[in-house]
Amino acid sequence: MKAVVMAGGEGTRLRPMTANQPKPLLPVVNKPIMEHVLRLLKRHGFEDTVVTVQFLATLIRNHFGDGEELGMNLNYVAEEVPLGTAGSVKNAEEHLRGEPFIVISGDALTDIDLSDMVRFHRENGAMVTIGLKRVANPLEFGIIIVDEQGRVQRFLEKPTWGQVFSDTVNTGIYIMEPEVLDQVAEGEIVDWSGDVFPKLLKDGAPLYGYVTDGYWEDVGTHESYLSAQADVLSGRVDVEIDGFEMQPGVWVAEGAEVDPEASLRGPIYVGDYAKIEAGADIREYTVLGSNVVVRPEAFVHRSVIHGNVYIGSSTNLRGCVIGKNTDIMPGARVEEGAVVGEECVIESEAYLSNNIKVYPFKTIEAGAVVNANVIWESRGQRSLFGPRGVSGLINVEITPELAVRLASAYATTLKKGTVVTTSRDASRAARTLKRAVISALTASAIDVRDLEVVPLPVARFHTSQSGVSGGITLRTTPGSPQSVDIIFFDDRGADLSPAAQRKLERVFSRGEYRRAFPGEIAELTFPSRGVENYAYELLRQVDTSGVEDSGLKVVVDCAGGTPSLLLPALLGRIGVEVLTVNNRLNEASPTDTLAKQMRDLQRLGELVSSSRADFGVRFDPVGERLSIVDENGELVDNERALLVVLDLVAAERRRGRVALPVTTTRVAEQVASFHGLEVQWTPTATDELTKAAQADDIVFAADGRGGFVLPEFSRTGDGIAAFVRLLGLVARTKMSVSQIDQRIPRAHLLRRSVPTPWAVKGSVMRAVVEAAGDREVDTTDGVRVLEPGGGWALVLPDTAEAVTHLWAEGPDSDTAERLLEEWATVVEQAES
């Protein structure tokens, strides 16, 4: 059986270490990762090996040659362009001669028992056997579920936490029968997990998963790179270490010189011909490469030092990586998480703070304090996207400098000359930051249409128009007056998808921004009548018939936000009697706190009741969400408001589908089916609801948190459009809001959150799937278990916090409470 080693990856997340060398050549305890892989193959009898190469292929060929030094026969197959994981193997088909073969990554560290995996493959008569490993954080890998015999049941590539239904992940190690390559088109981009395996599974082919207890680490981040070194030094992975053990845990290679007055505290590794002088202090989990020189009084701890590095006297290196041929001059200090590329000079007394990246061939001047990455310009790095875009404290976490870098990264993902909208809420912070955003966009050859201060739905509407490629809006974070959100739109006016977010984040993390030439600096324009055009299109496309003759009277609270720019004139055209409150821009209080929201809703209820209005609504300060008060002044909570609007829409439409998150009460299904509509259940993420709303037969969507989508006008959340639609519906149905609410069955839906450490989230979800037994399971988002006697429970890991959320619904409150307790117990026991 032959082996295929995939060595074409760029390793972009490991830059600057991989800026000038391919990831498979990165050293782990002074040997390239790929050499450890090849030695593993040799140990299990795979001597005839094909290596697929693409990025910096010549360096890999030159290093390993024909494999003679390892006692192997290596052949190389190059990809002119990336062909995907399956396409690259297909490209090497002529070397495989129609026999079974093993595929393994050249940049993952492992000691998996390949011989036993081959035995498993043959005994089960498998067409494909996939190497599996249980990991603490499965987000970056493909999740796979197998039955008791090891046969693959389902899998999902790179899920969100809401999609995690196991912690058993795909290692990228496969044993395959030759006919599998018949499923791969020649010369096309094809992936095993994304294209080939789903088709084979659907066709009923024998796909098996081999769960290994061996070591496996996808060395894809700086953190995993350091941990892989520590695991080798600690003996947690069975690989060869060149050299001898001078004292317990202290490995020294041939020709190394260690002064007796130097302090060595294992486990550490000292490469061949390295020199450690008297007074140097080398501590745990440090790897010194070949020809490294460590001068007196230098301190090195938990660091990886590549070959030919000079470490001057009195330097201090902690938890960092230093690239080859770099000089660290006396007194310099490099802190945790920092990475210095090859052939750099860090001059005397320079200070590199935590997590700094210095790209190759840079000089850090003496005494410099470096708090931002050094590429060709300085930049910072942080975790970018959260539930509300990029968020943080004003002028602490979100600064004008950061806004420039974010906008530059976004512009780099777009073509030169495209058009982007910018907008903001009423706050001064958003105004300041938007100016920085505009400067960065125009400097990156992106034309900007600045909508200035507008409601968020208006910004989304104009971004979705022809000729616009995206948008950026800035608003004060809901509930946090000291914070700001930077929200990026795609060409539909919707929030960027997770894939687009990752693309932007990759550009941001590398700092590789596009710059316009002087003649390419783009234009900034201020479109006229943006609010009026939105209002015109809204009234043209949303049915308001019957409102003028109905005598409706409503109370509208604009929350001191941007809806006040639009609503009075809009309602005047509709012909409804309206009392508006807080209809001004409030720069001093541009967002909702919970206390302010409750106070305003109570006041709204009093106004509705005292004025004998038909109902009242309160918008959030950007007009995206809507709260409803009935004619009695009673608040209709968000869940009931969804059902009320759904009932009215369904009664008029009588056909089509509605899109709702899986956390919505199943009473919604009863309401929809009563009027002849179907429900499409979606994941809870906002972009997933927006994606579902793109379908032509979707007539309504809502998130259960005051957000509504009216597809006849906009495919994104729009509180203003929802209000206009509600006016028409109430006018034509000739029923009060409370009467509509009362005719809808009551829901028995309960929710609870259970603290869950990040490290055990995957195992918790696996425990939930196992505890479900024979009961029907839905993994649209999280794991939803359907009870045979009615009712359901949903377990959903939070994407941003160390908690797991649970929902339970039953035909009565007692059943719902019992289900909630049952699954909370499963989650809590899985953590222990």
C-alpha positions in Angstrom: 0.0 0.0 0.0 1.3 3.4 -1.0 1.1 6.7 0.9 0.1 10.2 -0.2 1.5 13.0 1.9 -0.3 16.3 1.3 2.3 19.1 1.6 0.8 21.9 -0.4 -0.6 24.1 2.4 0.5 27.7 2.9 -0.1 27.8 6.6 -1.4 31.4 6.5 -2.5 31.3 10.2 1.1 30.6 11.2 2.6 33.7 9.5 5.2 35.2 9.8 6.8 31.7 10.4 5.4 30.6 7.0 6.0 33.8 5.2 9.0 32.4 3.4 8.8 28.7 4.0 6.0 26.1 3.7 4.2 24.9 6.8 5.5 21.2 6.4 9.0 22.5 6.9 8.3 24.2 10.2 10.5 22.5 12.8 9.1 20.6 15.8 11.9 19.8 18.2 14.4 20.7 15.4 12.9 18.5 12.7 10.4 19.5 10.1 6.8 18.4 10.9 6.8 16.5 7.6 9.9 14.6 8.6 8.0 13.3 11.7 5.2 12.2 9.4 7.5 10.5 6.9 9.3 8.6 9.8 5.9 7.5 11.0 5.0 6.1 7.6 8.4 4.4 7.4 7.8 2.8 10.8 4.6 1.3 9.6 6.0 0.0 6.3 4.8 2.8 3.9 8.1 3.4 2.1 6.8 4.2 -1.3 5.2 7.7 -0.9 3.8 10.4 -3.2 4.1 14.0 -1.9 1.7 16.5 -3.3 3.2 20.0 -3.3 2.1 23.5 -4.3 3.2 26.4 -2.1 7.0 26.9 -2.2 7.3 23.3 -3.6 11.0 23.7 -4.5 11.9 24.1 -0.8 10.2 20.8 0.1 11.8 18.9 -2.8 15.3 20.3 -2.0 15.0 19.4 1.7 13.8 15.8 1.3 15.1 14.9 -2.1 14.2 11.4 -3.2 13.8 10.2 0.4 17.0 8.1 0.4 18.2 9.5 3.7 15.0 8.4 5.3 15.1 5.0 3.6 12.1 5.9 1.5 11.2 6.4 -2.1 9.6 9.8 -2.6 7.8 11.1 -5.7 6.5 14.6 -6.0 3.4 15.8 -7.8 2.9 19.5 -8.1 -0.3 21.4 -8.5 -0.2 24.4 -10.8 -3.2 25.8 -9.0 -4.8 24.6 -5.7 -7.1 21.6 -6.4 -8.5 20.9 -3.0 -7.8 17.9 -0.8 -9.3 15.4 -3.2 -8.2 17.2 -6.4 -4.5 17.1 -5.3 -4.7 13.3 -4.7 -6.5 12.8 -8.0 -3.6 14.7 -9.6 -1.2 12.0 -8.3 -3.4 9.1 -9.5 -0.8 7.8 -12.0 1.6 7.0 -9.1 -1.0 5.0 -7.2 -1.5 2.2 -9.8 -5.0 1.2 -8.9 -4.2 -0.1 -5.4 -5.4 1.0 -1.9 -3.5 3.9 -0.5 -3.3 6.0 2.7 -3.6 9.8 2.7 -2.0 11.9 5.5 -1.2 15.5 6.0 2.4 16.6 6.0 1.8 19.4 8.5 0.0 17.6 11.4 1.9 16.0 14.2 0.7 12.4 15.1 1.8 9.0 16.2 -1.4 7.2 15.2 -1.1 3.4 14.8 -1.4 3.3 11.0 -0.9 -0.5 10.9 -4.0 -1.0 13.2 -5.9 1.5 11.0 -5.1 -0.6 7.9 -6.3 -3.7 9.8 -9.6 -2.0 10.7 -10.1 -0.9 7.1 -9.6 -4.4 5.7 -11.7 -6.2 8.3 -14.6 -3.9 7.7 -14.4 -4.0 3.9 -14.4 -0.2 3.9 -14.2 1.9 0.8 -12.9 4.8 2.9 -11.7 4.7 6.5 -11.4 8.1 8.1 -9.0 8.7 11.1 -10.9 10.3 13.9 -9.8 12.0 17.2 -11.7 13.5 20.1 -10.7 17.1 20.7 -11.7 19.8 23.2 -12.5 22.5 20.5 -14.0 21.0 17.3 -14.8 24.3 15.6 -11.9 24.2 13.1 -12.4 20.6 12.1 -14.9 18.4 10.5 -17.2 16.6 13.0 -18.1 13.0 12.3 -20.6 10.6 14.0 -20.1 6.9 13.7 -22.2 4.0 15.0 -21.0 1.2 17.3 -19.4 -0.7 14.4 -17.5 2.5 13.3 -19.7 3.2 10.2 -20.0 6.9 9.4 -23.5 8.2 10.1 -23.1 11.9 9.4 -20.5 14.7 9.3 -20.2 18.5 9.2 -17.3 20.6 8.1 -16.0 23.4 10.3 -19.2 24.0 12.3 -20.2 26.9 14.5 -20.8 26.0 18.2 -24.5 25.9 17.5 -23.8 23.0 15.0 -21.5 21.0 17.3 -23.1 17.6 17.9 -19.9 15.7 18.8 -16.2 16.2 19.7 -15.1 13.5 17.3 -13.3 15.2 14.4 -11.7 14.3 11.1 -7.9 14.1 11.3 -7.5 14.2 7.6 -5.9 10.7 7.6 -7.7 8.4 5.2 -7.3 4.9 3.9 -9.0 4.5 0.5 -9.7 2.0 -2.2 -8.6 3.1 -5.6 -12.2 3.4 -7.0 -12.8 6.4 -4.8 -10.7 8.4 -7.2 -13.4 7.8 -9.8 -15.6 10.2 -7.8 -13.1 13.1 -8.3 -13.2 15.2 -11.4 -9.8 15.7 -13.0 -8.3 19.2 -12.9 -11.1 20.7 -10.7 -11.2 21.9 -7.1 -12.6 19.0 -5.1 -12.5 18.3 -1.4 -12.9 15.0 0.4 -15.1 16.2 3.2 -17.0 18.8 1.3 -17.7 17.0 -1.9 -16.7 13.3 -2.2 -17.6 11.9 1.2 -21.2 13.4 1.4 -21.9 11.8 -2.0 -20.5 8.4 -1.0 -22.5 8.5 2.2 -25.6 9.4 0.3 -25.0 6.5 -2.1 -24.6 4.1 0.8 -20.9 3.4 0.3 -19.1 1.7 3.2 -17.5 4.7 5.0 -15.9 3.9 8.4 -14.3 6.0 11.1 -11.3 4.8 13.0 -11.2 6.5 16.4 -7.6 6.7 17.6 -6.3 7.1 21.1 -3.0 8.1 19.7 -1.7 11.7 19.6 -2.8 14.1 16.8 -2.3 17.8 16.7 -3.2 20.0 13.7 -0.4 22.5 13.9 -2.4 25.3 12.5 -1.9 28.2 15.0 0.9 29.6 17.0 -0.6 28.2 20.2 -0.8 24.7 18.8 2.7 25.0 17.4 4.1 25.7 20.9 2.0 23.0 22.5 3.2 20.4 19.9 6.8 21.1 21.0 5.8 20.8 24.7 4.0 17.5 23.9 7.1 16.0 22.2 9.4 17.1 25.1 6.9 15.7 27.7 6.7 12.3 25.9 3.0 12.6 25.0 3.7 11.8 21.4 5.9 9.0 20.2 8.4 10.6 17.8 12.1 10.4 17.4 14.3 12.9 19.2 17.8 13.2 17.9 20.4 13.5 20.6 20.9 12.0 24.1 19.3 12.8 27.4 22.1 14.6 29.4 19.9 14.6 32.5 16.2 13.8 33.0 14.2 15.8 30.4 17.3 17.6 29.0 18.0 16.5 25.4 21.2 17.6 23.8 22.1 16.9 20.2 25.5 16.1 18.6 28.1 18.9 18.9 26.2 21.1 21.3 28.2 22.9 24.0 26.6 23.6 27.3 28.7 25.4 30.0 28.5 23.8 33.4 27.6 27.1 34.9 24.5 27.4 32.7 21.1 26.5 34.2 19.0 23.9 32.3 15.6 22.9 33.6 13.9 20.2 31.6 12.1 19.2 29.6 14.1 21.2 27.0 15.9 20.4 23.7 19.3 21.8 22.6 20.0 21.4 18.9 23.3 20.3 17.2 26.2 22.6 17.6 24.2 25.0 19.7 26.2 26.9 22.4 24.9 27.8 25.8 27.3 30.0 27.8 27.8 30.4 31.6 25.0 32.1 33.5 22.3 31.4 30.8 19.0 30.2 32.2 17.1 27.8 29.9 13.8 26.6 31.4 11.0 24.2 30.6 9.6 23.5 27.2 12.3 25.4 25.3 13.6 24.2 22.0 16.9 25.6 20.7 17.6 24.8 17.1 20.9 24.1 15.4 23.8 26.6 15.8 21.9 28.7 18.3 24.1 30.8 20.6 22.8 31.8 24.0 25.0 34.4 25.8 25.4 34.8 29.6 22.5 35.9 31.8 20.0 35.3 29.0 16.7 33.8 30.1 14.6 31.6 27.8 11.4 29.9 28.9 8.7 28.0 26.9 10.1 29.3 23.6 11.0 27.8 20.3 14.2 29.2 18.7 14.9 28.2 15.1 18.3 27.6 13.7 21.2 30.0 13.6 19.7 32.5 16.1 21.9 34.7 18.3 20.5 35.4 21.8 22.4 38.2 23.4 23.3 38.6 27.1 20.6 39.6 29.6 17.8 39.0 27.1 14.4 37.7 28.2 12.3 35.4 26.0 9.1 33.9 27.3 6.6 31.8 25.3 7.7 33.2 22.0 8.9 31.9 18.6 12.1 33.2 17.0 12.7 32.6 13.3 16.0 31.3 11.8 19.0 33.6 11.3 17.6 36.3 13.7 19.7 38.3 16.1 18.3 39.2 19.5 20.7 41.8 20.9 21.6 42.3 24.6 18.8 43.4 27.0 16.0 42.8 24.5 12.7 41.4 25.8 10.2 39.3 23.8 6.9 38.5 25.6 4.3 35.7 25.5 2.8 34.8 22.1 5.2 37.0 20.1 6.5 35.6 16.8 9.6 37.0 15.1 10.2 36.0 11.5 13.5 34.9 10.0 16.5 37.2 9.4 15.3 39.9 11.8 17.4 42.1 14.1 15.9 43.0 17.5 18.3 45.6 18.8 19.4 46.2 22.4 16.8 47.0 25.0 13.9 46.6 22.5 10.6 45.4 23.9 8.1 43.2 22.0 4.9 43.0 23.9 2.4 40.0 24.0 1.3 38.5 20.7 3.3 40.8 18.5 4.2 39.5 15.0 7.4 40.8 13.3 7.6 39.7 9.7 10.9 38.6 8.1 13.8 40.9 7.3 12.7 43.6 9.8 14.9 45.6 12.3 13.5 46.8 15.6 15.5 49.7 16.7 17.3 49.9 20.1 15.0 50.8 22.9 11.8 50.6 20.8 8.6 49.5 22.6 6.6 47.5 20.0 2.9 47.2 20.8 1.7 46.5 17.3 2.7 44.0 14.6 5.5 45.0 12.2 4.8 44.1 8.6 5.3 47.1 6.3 3.2 49.1 8.7 2.3 48.7 12.4 -1.0 47.0 13.2 -2.7 45.3 16.1 -4.5 42.1 16.4 -7.5 41.0 18.4 -10.5 38.6 18.1 -12.7 40.3 15.6 -16.3 39.3 15.0 -18.8 38.8 17.8 -22.6 38.5 17.7 -22.9 42.2 16.8 -20.0 42.6 14.3 -16.8 44.0 15.7 -17.5 45.4 19.2 -15.6 47.0 22.0 -15.1 49.9 24.4 -14.9 53.3 22.7 -11.3 54.6 22.4 -10.1 51.6 24.4 -10.8 48.5 22.3 -12.3 50.3 19.3 -10.1 53.2 18.3 -9.9 55.3 15.1 -6.7 53.4 14.3 -8.5 50.1 14.6 -11.4 51.4 12.5 -8.9 52.3 9.7 -7.3 48.8 9.7 -10.7 47.1 9.7 -12.0 49.2 6.9 -8.8 48.6 5.0 -9.1 44.8 5.4 -12.8 45.0 4.2 -11.8 47.1 1.2 -9.1 44.5 0.3 -11.7 41.8 0.1 -13.6 43.9 -2.6 -12.6 44.9 -6.1 -11.2 48.3 -6.8 -13.7 50.8 -7.9 -16.7 49.2 -6.2 -19.2 51.2 -4.1 -19.7 50.8 -0.4 -22.2 52.7 1.8 -21.3 54.1 5.2 -23.8 55.2 7.9 -24.1 55.7 11.7 -26.4 56.3 14.6 -26.7 59.6 16.4 -23.7 59.1 18.7 -20.5 61.3 18.5 -18.3 58.2 18.8 -19.9 56.7 15.7 -19.4 60.0 13.9 -15.7 60.1 14.7 -15.1 56.5 13.8 -17.0 56.7 10.6 -14.7 59.4 9.3 -11.8 57.0 9.9 -13.6 54.3 8.0 -14.4 56.6 5.0 -10.7 57.6 4.8 -9.5 54.0 4.7 -12.1 53.0 2.1 -11.3 55.8 -0.3 -7.6 55.2 0.2 -8.1 51.6 -0.9 -9.8 52.6 -4.2 -13.4 52.0 -2.9 -16.1 54.7 -3.7 -18.1 55.6 -0.7 -21.7 56.7 -0.5 -22.1 58.2 2.9 -25.7 58.0 4.1 -24.8 59.9 7.3 -27.3 59.4 10.2 -30.0 57.0 9.2 -32.0 54.1 10.7 -30.2 50.8 10.3 -33.0 49.4 7.9 -32.5 52.4 5.7 -28.7 51.7 5.5 -29.4 48.0 4.7 -31.9 49.0 2.0 -29.6 51.4 0.2 -26.7 48.9 0.4 -28.9 46.2 -1.3 -29.5 48.5 -4.3 -27.9 47.8 -7.7 -24.3 48.8 -8.0 -23.4 48.6 -4.3 -21.0 45.9 -3.1 -21.4 46.3 0.6 -21.6 48.7 3.5 -20.3 49.6 7.0 -22.5 51.1 9.7 -21.5 52.1 13.2 -23.8 52.2 16.2 -23.6 52.3 20.0 -23.7 48.8 21.4 -27.3 47.9 22.6 -27.3 48.1 26.4 -23.7 49.5 26.6 -23.4 53.3 26.1 -19.6 53.0 26.5 -19.2 50.6 23.6 -19.6 50.7 19.8 -20.4 48.1 17.1 -18.9 48.2 13.6 -21.2 46.2 11.4 -20.2 45.0 7.9 -22.8 44.4 5.2 -22.7 42.3 2.0 -24.3 43.4 -1.3 -27.7 42.3 0.0 -27.5 44.7 3.0 -27.2 41.6 5.3 -24.5 41.1 7.9 -21.4 39.3 6.4 -21.7 35.5 6.4 -19.3 33.6 8.6 -17.2 32.7 5.5 -16.9 36.4 4.5 -16.1 37.3 8.1 -13.3 34.7 8.1 -11.9 36.1 4.9 -11.9 39.7 6.3 -10.3 38.4 9.5 -7.5 36.7 7.5 -6.7 39.9 5.7 -6.8 41.8 9.0 -4.6 39.3 10.8 -1.9 39.4 8.1 -2.1 43.2 7.7 -1.8 42.8 3.9 -4.0 45.7 2.9 -4.4 47.0 -0.6 -3.4 50.6 -1.2 -4.6 52.7 -4.1 -2.1 54.5 -6.4 -2.5 58.4 -6.3 -4.7 58.4 -9.3 -7.0 55.7 -7.9 -8.1 57.5 -4.7 -11.8 57.0 -4.7 -14.7 59.4 -4.4 -16.9 60.3 -1.4 -20.5 61.2 -2.2 -23.5 62.1 -0.1 -26.7 60.7 -1.8 -29.7 63.1 -1.5 -33.1 62.0 -0.3 -32.0 58.7 1.0 -34.6 58.6 3.7 -37.3 59.8 1.4 -36.4 57.1 -1.2 -36.6 54.4 1.4 -40.1 55.7 2.6 -41.3 55.8 -1.0 -40.3 52.2 -1.8 -41.6 51.0 1.5 -45.1 52.4 0.9 -45.0 51.2 -2.7 -44.2 47.6 -1.8 -45.9 47.0 1.5 -49.7 46.7 1.6 -51.2 49.6 3.6 -54.7 49.4 2.1 -57.5 50.0 4.5 -55.4 52.0 7.0 -56.7 55.4 5.9 -60.4 54.4 6.3 -59.9 52.4 9.5 -59.5 55.3 11.9 -56.5 53.6 13.5 -54.8 55.5 16.2 -51.3 54.5 17.3 -48.6 55.6 19.7 -45.0 55.4 18.5 -41.8 55.7 20.6 -38.7 56.5 18.6 -36.4 55.9 21.6 -34.5 59.0 20.9 -32.9 57.3 17.9 -32.7 57.5 14.1 -36.3 56.3 13.5 -37.3 59.8 14.5 -35.8 61.0 11.1 -38.3 58.9 9.2 -41.4 58.0 11.0 -43.4 61.3 11.3 -43.3 61.9 7.6 -43.9 58.3 6.8 -47.0 57.9 9.0 -48.3 61.2 7.6 -48.4 59.6 4.1 -50.2 56.5 5.4 -53.0 58.5 6.9 -53.0 57.2 10.4 -53.5 59.2 13.6 -50.3 59.0 15.5 -48.8 60.2 18.7 -45.0 60.1 18.6 -42.7 60.3 21.7 -39.0 60.5 22.0 -38.9 61.6 18.4 -35.6 63.4 18.5 -31.9 62.4 18.1 -30.4 62.0 21.5 -26.6 62.1 21.2 -26.2 61.8 25.0 -28.1 58.5 25.2 -27.8 56.8 21.8 -28.6 53.3 23.0 -31.0 51.3 25.2 -30.2 50.1 28.6 -32.6 47.5 30.1 -33.8 50.1 32.7 -34.4 52.7 30.0 -36.2 50.2 27.8 -38.5 49.0 30.6 -39.2 52.6 31.7 -40.1 53.7 28.2 -42.4 50.6 27.6 -44.3 51.3 30.8 -44.8 54.9 29.7 -45.8 53.8 26.3 -48.5 51.5 27.8 -49.8 54.3 29.9 -50.1 56.6 26.8 -51.8 53.9 24.7 -54.3 53.2 27.4 -55.0 56.8 28.3 -55.3 58.0 24.7 -57.4 55.0 23.7 -55.1 54.1 20.9 -55.4 50.8 19.0 -51.8 49.8 19.9 -48.4 51.2 20.5 -44.9 50.3 19.3 -41.4 51.1 20.5 -38.4 50.9 18.2 -34.8 50.3 19.3 -32.6 53.4 18.7 -31.6 52.2 15.2 -35.1 51.1 14.0 -34.1 47.4 13.6 -36.3 45.9 16.3 -39.9 46.4 17.5 -41.8 46.1 20.7 -45.6 46.0 20.8 -48.1 47.2 23.3 -51.8 46.2 22.9 -54.8 48.5 23.2 -55.0 47.9 27.0 -51.5 49.2 27.5 -50.1 45.7 28.1 -46.7 44.7 26.7 -46.9 41.8 24.2 -43.6 40.0 24.9 -41.3 39.2 21.9 -42.4 35.6 21.6 -46.1 36.5 21.6 -45.4 39.4 19.2 -43.9 36.9 16.7 -47.0 34.8 16.9 -49.4 37.7 16.5 -47.6 39.1 13.4 -47.2 35.5 12.0 -51.0 34.9 12.5 -51.9 38.1 10.7 -49.5 37.5 7.8 -50.4 33.8 7.4 -54.2 34.6 7.4 -53.7 37.0 4.5 -51.1 35.0 2.5 -52.6 31.5 2.9 -49.6 29.8 1.2 -45.8 29.9 1.2 -43.3 29.3 4.0 -42.1 31.2 7.0 -38.5 31.1 8.4 -38.1 30.9 12.2 -35.2 30.0 14.5 -35.2 26.5 16.1 -35.6 28.2 19.5 -39.1 29.4 18.5 -42.1 27.8 20.2 -43.8 25.1 18.1 -47.1 27.0 18.6 -45.8 28.9 15.6 -46.1 25.7 13.6 -49.7 25.3 14.6 -50.5 28.9 13.6 -48.8 28.6 10.3 -50.3 25.3 9.4 -53.8 26.5 10.4 -53.5 29.0 7.6 -51.9 26.7 5.1 -48.2 27.8 5.5 -45.1 25.7 6.3 -42.3 26.6 8.7 -38.6 26.3 7.8 -36.6 26.0 11.0 -33.2 27.8 10.8 -30.1 28.2 13.1 -30.3 31.0 15.5 -27.5 33.1 13.9 -28.9 36.3 12.2 -27.2 35.6 8.9 -28.8 32.2 8.8 -32.3 33.7 9.1 -31.4 36.3 6.4 -30.1 33.5 4.2 -33.3 31.5 4.5 -35.4 34.7 3.7 -33.8 34.8 0.3 -36.0 32.0 -1.0 -38.9 33.2 -3.2 -41.6 31.3 -1.3 -40.6 32.7 2.1 -43.4 35.2 3.1 -42.3 36.1 6.6 -39.3 35.6 9.0 -38.7 36.6 12.6 -36.1 36.0 15.2 -38.3 36.1 18.3 -36.3 39.0 19.7 -38.2 41.8 18.1 -36.7 41.4 14.7 -38.9 40.9 11.7 -38.2 40.2 8.0 -40.8 41.3 5.4 -39.5 39.6 2.1 -41.9 41.6 -0.1 -39.8 44.7 0.8 -36.5 43.6 2.3 -34.7 40.3 2.9 -33.1 41.6 6.1 -34.5 42.6 9.5 -36.5 45.8 9.4 -38.5 47.1 12.4 -39.9 50.1 10.4 -41.2 47.9 7.6 -42.7 45.5 10.1 -44.6 48.3 11.8 -46.0 49.6 8.5 -47.0 46.0 7.6 -48.6 45.6 11.0 -50.7 48.8 10.5 -52.2 47.3 7.3 -52.8 43.9 8.8 -54.6 45.3 11.9 -56.6 47.7 9.8 -57.9 45.0 7.5 -58.5 42.3 10.1 -60.7 44.6 12.2 -59.6 42.9 15.4 -57.7 44.4 18.3 -54.1 43.2 19.1 -55.3 41.6 22.3 -58.0 39.7 20.5 -55.5 38.3 18.0 -53.2 37.4 20.8 -56.0 35.6 22.7 -57.0 33.3 19.8 -53.4 31.9 19.6 -52.7 28.9 21.9 -50.4 29.6 24.9 -46.8 28.2 24.7 -45.1 26.3 27.5 -41.5 27.1 26.6 -38.7 27.4 29.2 -35.1 28.4 28.9 -32.0 28.0 31.1 -28.3 28.6 30.7 -25.7 26.3 32.2 -22.0 27.4 32.6 -19.8 25.2 30.4 -16.0 25.5 30.1 -14.9 25.9 26.5 -12.7 22.8 26.7 -15.7 20.5 27.3 -18.3 21.9 25.0 -17.6 19.3 22.4 -17.8 16.4 24.8 -21.0 17.9 26.3 -22.7 17.8 22.9 -21.5 14.3 22.3 -23.0 13.3 25.6 -26.3 14.9 24.6 -26.4 12.9 21.3 -25.7 9.7 23.2 -28.3 10.5 25.8 -30.9 11.0 23.1 -30.7 7.2 22.4 -33.4 6.2 19.9 -35.3 9.5 20.1 -35.3 11.7 16.9 -32.6 14.2 16.9 -32.4 17.5 14.9 -29.0 19.2 14.5 -30.1 22.3 12.6 -28.6 24.3 15.4 -27.3 22.6 18.5 -29.0 19.3 19.3 -32.8 19.2 19.5 -34.3 16.1 20.9 -37.9 15.3 20.1 -39.9 13.4 22.7 -42.2 10.6 21.6 -45.1 11.8 23.7 -44.8 15.4 22.5 -42.4 18.2 23.5 -38.8 18.8 22.7 -35.6 20.0 24.2 -32.7 22.0 22.6 -29.1 22.1 23.8 -27.1 24.9 22.2 -23.6 26.0 23.0 -23.1 29.8 23.1 -20.8 31.1 20.4 -19.3 33.9 22.5 -19.5 32.8 26.2 -18.6 29.7 28.2 -22.2 28.7 28.7 -24.7 26.2 27.1 -28.3 27.3 26.5 -31.2 24.9 27.0 -34.8 25.3 25.8 -37.6 22.9 26.6 -41.2 22.9 25.4 -44.1 20.6 26.3 -47.8 20.4 26.1 -48.0 21.8 29.6 -45.7 23.6 32.0 -45.0 20.5 34.1 -43.7 18.5 31.1 -41.6 21.5 29.9 -40.1 21.8 33.4 -39.3 18.0 33.6 -37.6 18.1 30.2 -35.5 21.2 31.1 -34.4 19.5 34.3 -33.6 16.2 32.5 -31.3 17.8 29.9 -29.7 20.3 32.3 -28.7 17.2 34.3 -27.2 15.6 31.2 -25.2 18.8 30.5 -24.0 19.2 34.0 -22.9 15.6 34.4 -21.0 15.7 31.0 -18.9 18.6 32.4 -17.7 16.7 35.4 
